[in-house]
Amino acid sequence: MTLLLFATALVSPAQSTNMTTATRTNSTTQQVSEANKKARAEYSALGQKLDELKAKAKTETGEARAALEKAIAQLQKELDDLKPMLDNLQTATTNAWGDIKSTFDQGIKDIQKNLP
């Protein structure tokens, strides 16, 4: 009987550790999935804002139109540069994901800051 209790005591912490690790992994996976959805939504929203600016540029004339088109071209390039990072977020390992996400978020902030 004592041997059985001792064996159970040895197995239980290992099982507990595995269950804790599994719970942490599931939680991390869910957080990454939610962050990826948010990143896609932010990317899409910026694309829509650029489309709105393109429509606005068509109504402008002269220097105002030229300046707006130049700004749109630069912002479109920056958004296009973020597309591979957005795709990489979906397949990145946990360690690489954080670095990619950080760079992606900074790119989104830069574009938002530079929107006319």
N, C-alpha and C positions, 0 to 999 in steps of 0.2 A: 504494500500500500504506500509506504514512504517512497519507494522507487518510482511509482506511478505519479505521485504528486511532484516529485523532483523533475521527472521527465516533462510533465505538463508545464511546470514553471520555466523550463528551458525553451520549450516550443512557443509558448504564448508571447514572449517579447519579440521573437522573430516574426511571428504572424502579425503582431501588432505593428511592427515596423513596416512590413510589406503592405499592410492595409493603409497605413499613413502615407507611404510613398505613392501608392495607387491613387489615393484621394488627392494628394498634392498634384500628381500628374494630370488627373482629370480636371482639376480646377485650373491648372495652367493652360491646358489645352482649350478649355472653354474661354478663358481670358484672351488667349491668342486669337481664337476664332472671332470673338466679339470685337477685338481691336482691328482685325482684318476687315470685318464688315464696316466698321466706322471709317477706316482708311479708304475703302472703296467709295463710300458715300461722300466723303470729303473730296475725293478726286472727281467724282461725277458732278458734284455741286460746282466745283471750280470750272469744269468743262461747260456747264450751263451758263455760268456767269460770263465766260469768254464768248459764248454764242450770243448772249445779250449785248455784249460790247460790240461784236461784229455787226449786229443789226443797227446799233446806235451809230456806228461809224458810217454806215451807208447813208444816214440822214445828215451827217455833217458835211461841210464843204471846206475847201482850201486847206490852210495850215492845221486847223483843228482836226480835220479828217486824217491828214497825214500823220499827225502826232499820235492820234488814237490808233491808227493802223500799225504804227511802229511799236507802240506799247503792246498791242494785241499780239503781234508777231513774236515779241520777246517772251511774253507770258505763255504763249502757246508752245514755244520751244522748251521753256522750263517745265511745263506740264507734260509735254511729250517725254522729257528726260526722266520724269518720275514714273512713267508707265512701267519700265522694267523692274523698278524697285517694288512697285505694287504687286507685280506678278511674283517676284521673289519672296514677298512676305508669305505667300500661300504655301511655299515649299521649303522655306528656310528651317534649319535646325533651331532648337531653342536658343542656343548661344548666339548664332548669327542673326536670328530674328530681331533681337533687341537693337543691334547696331543698325540693321536695315531700317527698322521702324523709326529710330531716332533720326536718321538722315532723311527719311521720307517726311516725317513730321516737320522738320526744319524747312524742307523744300515747300511744303504746303503753306507754312507760315510766311515764307518769303514771297510766295505768289500772292497770298491774301494781302500782305502789306503793300505790294506794288500795284494792286488793282486800282485803276483810276476811278 
